[in-house]
Amino acid sequence: MSDIDPRIVQLLGSEAQELLTYSAQGFVKEHLHLPGPAFVDRVLLNSDRSPQVLRNFQSILSHGRLRNTGFVSVLPVDQGIEHSAGASFAANPLYFDPENIIKLAMDGGCNAVATTLGALASVSRKYAHKIPFICKLNHNELLTYPNHFEQIMFASVSQAYDLGATAVGATIYFGSEDSDRQIVEVSEAFHHAHSLGMVTILWCYLRNNAFKKGGVDYHSAADLTGQANHLGVTIKADIIKQKLPTTNGGFTALQFGKTDDRVYTQLTPNEKSVGHPIELTRYQIANCYMGRSPLINSGGASAGESDLADAVRTAVINKRAGGMGLISGRKAFQRPMNDGINLLHTIQDVYLDSNITIA
């Protein structure tokens, strides 16, 4: 641990020793398909993905400060729809102009930028050849009253292709009343995207008010999010985006679905009250076909002064669990641009530090 960047160690605080030296027990690292410079050749080449999909996947891995490491850092900005533009950009009004979103991703050394059809289309001729575009196809808009959990298609795959997107992204709210429609729509969209050579990325989120019980929010439970990931790779998501797990035992606490006691006793060893975060995240990866479809964890909401430490903690857990990287938005763009660039670079430094190894 003494060889690890001291700034990273300092930001981890009292958790540094535990997170940086932990050895995973549930799934051993040798059973995973881990990120690395030859990930496309080693893991994806024998799949049915076309040469164009492989090329576009490699173009994402070959961009930004993490190029050719096998890891990714992505800037996602769809909060203008998902959380309202005012709530998202009032802290930093320059991001009402989508060109500044692209500039932040480029200056921040990101592998790609993920945002809306309108945002990418407004500047596509200037930037589509400079940084990989991920066009987010569907959204849950908050103007409908009362609010609901429904992802609606705002864009078509053809529109994403025409503006020069390398990949398309979509969200499914697994567990919601509307999830059946979303699964069918996104599956069809991903098939179309693959036929045009684009990479597919799925936000595998859970949404159901019943997933909160006894003061615990099971939307981020390892067993539930792991199953969401497994559904996501089933419709051929090339990359899975998921929240970092914060608890476990959703199936047992909510008393629905099916599970197995070995999930909690053997596959996510319960050394802490809710399980070790690296074990919980590795369970998410195991459900991504053992990493054949790599996992990127979301950076979460901005909490102010703790953002940098929180982002580094998430990156360390993701990397040591066997994930491919972080997709962090609000922590970066809801602050002055130079501070946002510094935060993105610090996240990337975790993945660039060869002394932070797979657990």
N, C-alpha and C positions, 0 to 999 in steps of 0.2 A: 504493500500500500504506500510505502514511502516514495515510490517512483511516480505515483499518480500526481497530476497537476494539483498543486496545493490549493489553488483557488476552488477547484471542484470539491476537494476534501472539506474545505472551510464552509462552502455553501451547504454541504450535506449535514454539517453540524454533528449532533450527538448520534445520528444514524450512520455516519460515515463507515465506521468499522463493520457494522452489521451488513450494510448494503454492498460494500466493496469486497468483502471476504467470504460472503455466504456461499456455500456449496449446495446446489439444488439436489433434492432427493426424489422428487416425484417422477419426473421424466429426466433421464440422464441426457446430457448434451449430445452424446454420440448418436442418439436416435433422432435428432432434429436435422432438418434441412436448413442450415444456417446461412445468413447473409455473408457475402464475400465478393471479391472482385470478379469471380467467374460464375456468379449466381445463375445468369441466363444459360450459359453453356452446361453447367452442372445440374441444374434443377429443372429448367423450363424447356430445354431443347427436345426432350423426348415426349413432350405433351403434344396436343393437336394444335397448338398455337401457330399461326402463320408466320412466315419470315417477317412480315410487316409488323406484327405485334411484338415479336422478339426484338426487332430493331427499335421500336418505340420504347419498349421497356428498358433496353440498354441505354437509350438516349437520356432517360430520366436518371439512370445510375451514373451516367457520364457527365453530369452537369453540376455546377456549384462547388462549394468548398469540400464536399464529401465525394466528389467525382472519383470513380474507380475504386471506392472502398467497399461497395456493396450496401452502404447505408444511405438513407435519404432524410432530408430535412425539407418539409413542404410548408408553404404559407397558405392557409385556407381562409378565404374571406367571403362567406355567404351570409354573414350575420345581418347584413342590411335587410334581408328578407326574413331570415329565421328569428331575428330579435328586434327588428325595425332599424331603419337607418339612423334615426335620431339617437336611440339607445346605444348604437354601436359606434357612431362616428362623432357624436357631440364632443367627446373628450379630445378629439383630434380631427377637426373639420376638413383638413386637407385630404382625408381619405374618402370624402364624398366624390372626389375625382378619381376614377379607377386607375388612371395612369400612375398615381402614387402607390397604389397597391402593387403594381408590377415593379415599380422602382424599388420598393422595400424588399420584395422577393429577390431581385437581382443584386442589390447592394448588400442584402443580408446573406448572400451566398447560398440561396436555396436551390435544391434540385429542380423544383417546379413550383408553379403557383396555381392554386385551385380557387376558382371564383365563378361568377355567374355568366350566363350567355351574354347578357348585355354588357357587362364589364369587359370581358375579353374581346367582344366584337368591336367595342368602341376604340380599341387601340391595336387590333390584331395585326395590321400591316406593318406597324412599327416594331412590334415585339415578338410575334409568333416564332420568328427564326432565332430569337436571342435567348429564350427561356422556354422550357416545355410548359404548355398550357394544359390544365386539367379543367374541363368544362363541367360544372355541376349541373346535372339535368333536372333534378326535382328539388322541391323546397316545401317547407311547412310555413306558410305565411301567417302573420299574427294580426292581420287587419280584420279577418272574419270574427264576428262576435256572436256567441261566445267562442273563445279559442277552441281549436280541436287538434287532434294528432293525426293529420292527414298530409302525407307527402304527395304533392301534385306536380306533374310534369310541366315544367316551364320551357323546356327546350327539347329539340329532337336530336338524335345522333347525327343526322345529316347536317344540321346547322353547326354542331360542334366540329364536324369534319371540315366543313367549308371554311371556318375561321382559322383552321390550322392547328386544332387541338391534337396533342399527343395522346391524351387519355380522356375518358369521361368518368365522372363520379356520380354516385346516387346514394340516397339514404333509404333504408327500409326501417320502419318502426315496428320491429318484431314485438308481438304481444298485444298490439293495438287492434281494435275492431276492424281497422281498414288494412291490415297487413296482407291479407290474401290478394287484394288488388295490387298492392305495391310489389309483392313478390313476382306476380305475373308480368307486370309492366317492366320492372327492372330486368328480369330475366330476358325478355324480348329485346330490350334496349341493349343489353350487354352482348347478345348474340349479333345484333346489327353492328355494334361497335367493333367486335372482333372481325366481322366480315370486311370491314373497312381498314383493319390494321391498327385500331386504337386499343390501348390498355384500359382495363376496367377496374375501378376502385369503389368499394362499397363501404359506406358508413353503416355499420351494423349496430344500430341503437335499439334500445328497449323503450317502450312507452306504454304504460298502463298504470292508472292510479292505484290499482290493487297491489302493485309491486312495492308499495311502502307499507310496512307493518311493524308495530311495536317500536316506533321511532327509528327504524332502520330502513334505509333506501336500498332496495335490492336491484335497482336499475344498473348498478355497477357490481353486482355479485359475480364472482368468477364462474360459477356453474351456469348461470343464466346467460351471461355475455359469451361464454364459451360455446353454448349451444347456438346462440345467434350467429357467431362466427362460422359454425359448422353449416348452418343453413346458407350463409353467404357464399362459402366456397362451393356449395352444391350448385349454385347458379353461375358458377365460373367467374367469380370475382378474382382478378389477378392479385389484388392487394386488399387487405382488410383493414379498415380503420375502426378502432374500438377505444372506448374509455378505459383508463387504467383501473383495474379492479380494486375496490376498497373493502370488500367483504366477501362472504361466501355463504353457501347454504340457502340459496334462494328457493330452490325446489322444496326443501324440507320445511322451511319456515312458512312458505305460502301454501304448502300442501296441495300441489298440483303437478301435473306432468309425471315424468318418470326419471329416476336417478338410481344411483347405486352407492351404498355406504363407502365403497372403495374410492370413490371420487374424493371423499373428504379425509379418509384415513391413510390412503396410499398415494394417490395422485396429486393431492394438495396437502402435504403433511401439515398438521395443525399445531405448529410449535408456538404460535401466538393465538390470541383469542379469536382472530378471524383468519389466521393463516399468514404465512410470510408473503410479502408482496411479490417477490420474484417467483415463488411457487404458483401464486394465483395467476400471474401474467403468463407463465409458461403453460399453464392449463389452457389459457386463451390460444396460445400458439399451437398447442397440440391439436386443438379443434380446427385449426387452419391447415389440415392435412400435414401436421407436424412441420409446418413452415414452408410447404410447397407453395402456398399462397401466403406471402409474408405479412406480418402484423406491424402496423404503425399505430402508436397510441396517440390520442389527442392530448393537447396541452392544457385544455380546460379553461375556465373563466379567469379573467384577470382579478387578482385579489390585492393589487397594489404593491407594497414594498416586498412582499414575500414571493413575487412572481419568479424572480430569477432562481431562487432556491428551490421553489416548487418545480420549475421546468427542469432543472438539473437532476433533481430526485427522480422525476418521471423518466428522463432520458437514461439514467443509470439503470433503473429497474428494467426498462424496455431492452436495453442493450444486453444486460447480463442474463435476462430471461431468454434471449435469442431473437428479439424483434429486429425489424429493419430500420426503425427510426421514429421520428416524431413529426406530427403535423400540428403546428402551434400557430394560432391566429391572434386571438384577443390579447394575449400576453404581449404580443409584438406590436400590433397596430394601435392599441389603446394607450400609447405613450409617445413621446417625441421620437421622430424617426431614428435619430442616432442611438437612442436608448433601445429602440426596437431592434436595430441592427446588432447592437451589442448582445442583446438577449439571444437572438438567433445564432450568433457566432459562438456564444457560450454553450448552447445546446449542442452545436456541431463539434465543439471541442471535446465533449464527452465521447463522441463516436470516433474522433481522430486520435484519442489517447489509447495507444495499443496496450497500455498497462491495465485498462479496464476491460476485463476479459469475460467470456461466457461463464456463467456459474455452473 
